[in-house]
Amino acid sequence: MPATEHVIASAAKAGFALQAHGWTIVALMAGTILTPLFLISIMTFLGRKLTDDLKFIMIASTAAFGVSTYVVYGWWILRMWRVVRDELRTLSPTSATVLSVIPIVHFVGMFFAYWGLARCLNAEARVRNAPHLRASEGMALAACFCYIIGTIFGWIPFIGCVFSPVGLTGLLLWMIGIVKMSDIGDKLLAMNAPIR
């Protein structure tokens, strides 16, 4: 078995299917957003009001999708930071995960963990002489800013109407970045990147 195939097989055994992991986050986030919309739409179409049981189901399923997304995202950040070699990292994988999952700290931590990940993946690609593998640092930074602005100002009456689309834009950029960085991580692993 050639060396590249051996590394890919080892990565698959170790559970380093990062692209699948990224798409899982996108699917869970879509479930978080679409579940209440779907239930409300069905009940409106049928001309019925939401009963207490259906309200509970809607809240419970949305919460389950939301918590699952949060946990899987923390795991994804941990795995993605392990793709980058130690001397190129600006954070340890554990620090990046902690900064990503602590609720209030997350607003500042996402710049270090998410935008920093894009920068470190690009540095890793340069060291491996693979300039075609490029994470968009600008998109990652824009996702961070849009997410924070939309979250903070989106709840203020009247002003929120303007900033809610900004938050949604940040969420979409965040999901696109996750899928793109996952693809880059898989390709770096296939180039004999050490599996730690």
N, C-alpha and C positions, 0 to 999 in steps of 0.2 A: 504494500500500500504506500503510495507516495506521501511525502511529509505533509503536504497541504491537506490531503484527504484524512490523514491521521489526526491532525489538529481539529478539523471540522467534526470528525467522529467523536473526539474527546470532548469538544465543546458541547456537542449534542448530549453526550452522556452526562455531563456536568449540569445540564439544564440551562445552557447559555443560548437558548433560542430567544434572543432579545427582541427580534422583530415580532414574534408572536406575543411576547410580553407587552410590547408597546401597543399592539392592536387590542389586547385585552383591556388595557386602561381606557382606550378610546371607546370600546364597547360598553364598559361599565359606566363611563361618564354619560354616554348616550342613554343608557338605561335610567340613570339618575334623572336626566332631564325629560325623557320621553314618557316614563311611566305615569306621572301625574297628568301630563297632557293627554295621553291616550285614554285614561279612565274618565277624565272630565269630558273629553270629546265624545266618547261612547255614550255617556249618560245624557249629555246634551242632545245628541242625535236621537236617542230613544225618548227624549222628553221627560226624563225622570230626574229627581233630585238625588244628590249623593246622600246615602244613608250613613248612619254612624259606622256601620260595619265597613262600608266601602271607603269611608274617610280613613278609618284605621288601616285598612289594607294599603291604601295609597301612601299614607305616611310611613308605614312600616317598610313597604317595598322600596320607596325612595330613600329611606334611611339606610336600608341594607345595601342598596347600590352605592350610595354615597360613602359609607364606611368601607365597603369593599374597594372602591376606587382609591380611597386614601391609603389603605394598607398596601395595595398592589403598587401604587405610585412610590411609596417609601421603599418597597422591596426593589423596584425598578431602579431608583436612584442609587441604592447600594450596589446593585449588580453593574450598573453602567460605570460608576466610578472605579470599580475593580478592573475594568478594561484598560484604563490608563495606568501606565507604569508609575511607580512610586515617585521617581525624581521629577515627573512632569505634573504631578497633582498639586493643586493649590489647597485641597482639603483631603482629609482621609474619608474613605467611603462611609464610615460610621458618623463622622461629623456632618457630612452632607445629608445623610438620612435624617439625623436629629434636627438639623436646621429646616428640613423640608416638612416634617410632620408635627412639630409643636405649633399649635394654632396661632398664637400671636407672633411668635418668633418667625413664623413662615413668611410673613410679609417682607422681612429683610432677608431672611435665609434663602428665599428662592433665588435672589440675585447671585448669591454665592454658590448655591447648589445647582440650579438649572442653567443659568447663563454661564457660570464657571465651568460646568460640564461641557458645554459647547466649545468653549475656549480650549479646555484641556484635550478634548477629542481632536480638535484641529492640530494642536501641538503634537499629539501622538501620531496623527496621520503624516505630519511633516517629517517626524523622526523616522517613520517607516517608509519614507519616500513614496507616499500615496496622496499627492495633492488633490487628486480627483475626489477623495473622500473628505468632504467639507461640510461641517455643520454650520448653519447660518447663525452666527453670533448676533447679528442685528435682529433677526426674527426672535431669537431667544430673549434678548433684551426688551424688545417691543412687547412680547408676551408678558414678561414680568411687570412692566409699567402699566400696560392696559388692564391686566388682572387686578393690580392693586388699586388703580384709579377707579375702575368699575366697582370693585368691592366696597371701597370706602365711600364714594360719592353716590353709588347706585341706590342707596337706602334713604337718601334725603328726599323728601317730597318735592315735586316739581323739578328740582335739579337732577334727580335720579333718572328721569326720562331721557336726559341727554347722555348721562354717563353709563347707563345700563348697556347700551350697544357697545360701548368701549370695553366693558368687562366681558361681554360675549365675544368680541373680537380677540381679546387676550386669551380666552378659553380656547378658541379655535386655533390660534397661533400656537398655544401650548400643546394641543393635541397633534398638530402637524409636526412640531418640533420633536415630540416624543417618538413618533413613527420614524422620522428621518434619522434622529440620533440612534435609535435602535438598529436601523439598517446599517449605519456606519459602525456601530459596535460589533455587529455580526461579521462584517467584512474585515474589521481589524482583528478579530479573533481568528478568522480564517487565514490571516497573514502571519501565522505563528505567534500571535500575541500570547503572552503567558497567562495561564488560567490560575487565578489565585483564589 
